[in-house]
Amino acid sequence: MSPIDLTTLAALKAWLPDLASITAYDDLLSGLITAASQFVCTVTGRATFAVASYQETYDGGGNRFLLLRQWPVVEVSTIVIEGGPPVADWRLEQALPAGGAQRLFLPRGVFPRGRGNIQITYDAGYATPPPAIAQAVIELAGERFKARDHVGQTAKTLGGQETTSFSTQDMNATIAALIAPYRRVI
């Protein structure tokens, strides 16, 4: 299992029950999980969904709040404004269940205007991948596994009687809907 994987081989095999007891495809399926996980990270604009530490520089806008780039925020370690001492009095907006950027508030004062004048160190991410993200990876890897029988084809005629069409989209609408709330937009 790759550190980037957003689901497990067991979960994918449960989704593809005809493969539950077959181990011949395990390496292929594991590779598809890694590829699908990387795709989901790329589409959502994230390097990872796992908890990671971030040290970021922000421009102050003269407001009481800053919108943090990574989410959900697990812990804020330090806030330094214009090279001064660490800020002790701050509040963090509660994380939304479906995700979304969180605001960091100063109850007494503002983040002064300036370029690169605010440094924030914090941890953000998920202890385990959100269920919707794991399901999106399962479905994407499962579709890619099934599509190996018709690589490069957009349609297939069977006996001159029936035509089957294959999707050429990078992901279906269900997968897109599962990952949409987790896209970084800032």
Secondary structure, 3 states (H helix, E strand, C coil): CCCCCCCCHHHHHHHCHHHCCCCCCHHHHHHHHHHHHHHHHHHHCCCCCECEEEEEEEEECCECEEECCCCCEEEEEEEEECCCCECCCCEECCCCCCCCCCEEECCCCCECCEEEEEEEEEEECECCCCHHHHHHHHHHHHHHHHHHHHCCCCEEEECCCEEEECCCCCCCHHHHHHHHHHCCCC
